[in-house]
Amino acid sequence: MLDGMNASSLAPDPKDRVLEARRLTVTFGGEPAVREVSLVIPRGQIVALIGPTGAGKSSLVRAFNRMNELQADCEVSGQVLFNGEDVYAPGVDPVEVRRRIGMVFAQPNPFPGSIFDNVSFGLRLRGLRLDAQQPVVETALRRVGLWNEVQGNLRSSALSLSWEQQQRLCIARAVAVGPEVLLMDEPTSSLDPVGTQRVEQLIRDLKRDLTVILVTV
């Protein structure tokens, strides 16, 4: 369990802070996974959370975009500030929070549709027309290095891709909607060494215009 963690000196200037936790506590069924954590995430950096399995790292990052509350027995107290605004404040739309603070999981989780439909999923939810979706999908696939591999098969099932390609596809789906922060929960844990190297390089490339928060062991 993360307990009493305080790392507020990473970005002392408020304008350089993209995320900030203030005395954040997360419990599941009354059992704390994160307790009284205060942490500042500087803008435009790759920040790694390192620790043993079960330490609460995943619960912490999922609190940043309100993913934990999808579990009925979860309770969150304290604050998470995103660009200075509390994401848990009354009236804040959690769906919009999750668009601006995207999430990639340890296991690739493509939807059972086509490659194109996977990347365009969030765009369709926002009501973007098909002709407007197409260039965004291409850009997202180029950013993750998949475009040259799949451009002739965009209507093929996403599940036909290799494991490593599926993980890059999930990253493309996350970045297509234009997040400012990308949460990555052990994104290479299920990949072989070659796949791991490709995703690690991709993470470095994404840092050019995203803040990346990476959970690792």
Secondary structure, 3 states (H helix, E strand, C coil): CEECCEECCCCCCHHHEEEEEEEEEEEECCEEEEEEEEEEEECCCEEEEECCCCCCHHHHHHHHCCCHHHCCCEEEEEEEEECCEECCCCCCCHHHHHHHEEEECCCCCCCCCEHHHHHCHHHHHCCCCHHHHHHHHHHHHHHCCCHHHHCCCCCCEHHHCCHHHHHHHHHHHHHHCCCCEEEEECCCCCCCHHHHHHHHHHHHHHCCCCEEEEEEC
